[in-house]
Amino acid sequence: MSSTIEEATEREGKLVLCIGWTCIDIVNIVDFFPKEDADSKIVEYYWQRGGNANNSSTVLSVLGRSCELLSVIAKNSREYEFLMSDINKYGIKTDNCVFIDKNQCPLSTAILSLETGSRTILHTLRDIPEITYENFLPIFDESNKYSWIHFEGRPNIETICNLLVKLDELSNRSEITTSVELEHPYIEDLELLLDKGDYVFLSKDYAKFRGFSDKNAAVETLSTSIKDGAIIVCAWGEDGAAAMLKGGKVVSVPALKLENMIDSLGAGDTFIASFINATLDGLTLKECLSYACQVAGTKCCMKGYDGLSKFRKKD
């Protein structure tokens, strides 16, 4: 299903829409993971925007791809000014975001260990609502603006399924690629998304939750559940990534060898954004996997995402 060069040219200038979560990440970098009930010194501390769809939007922008975020954002929260300033810095469109006066911005506290490269995340959800079907209605009216619509798998599974079914009914459906992300095992009924997108992205955690011990087995087995013509993709961290067109053969690539792990927070979101970007550029499935692994691996060796601009397509 990878785009041809002609199709890629036609899609230039159109937006990639990412739907999902927006939060603040409070990042704590430590020499080693702290022991329970003990004091520990932090090497570095900072805030950054977080949330899967939010992170993918940032990476797409850094890679030179026009994009839009559809998320629920708490307008009266203390974090609102920081969020919007940073979103605007990257030129991410928020025309259809849902700004609410109630609730507070969700927070995620991340502990990054320099010793092992691990990242441990504690989520504070603060009861922010999920995107509803009604929130999405403006997208249907302006669907010709989009080349790709990506859904982060959130607890509003029924809404996401209904939106993808409705998208399939659009007269310009052939001009839009859809994708879904299945990441968090604790979200119930994520499997209902397997047969809904043109591309299905599996996280390593979700694949292991489903009983798989390697990326190839995960995509080969679960490919039977995706829709005809769809592609399933699974990133497996240090073991690279694999993908498979339904009815085809598994395509597998190794990970980028990392010399200095600094910040793996958002690496999965970087992989998805990079894969989407490469697909829209008309690369083959194997080339898309290799590019996504290279960009995601590079992200792990730096703080934030700005350094990924070196992977932008040359004019």
Summary of the structure (lengths in Angstrom):
residues: 315
radius of gyration: 18.6
end to end distance: 24.8
largest distance: 60.3
contacts: 1048
relative contact order: 0.15
helix: 36%
strand: 23%
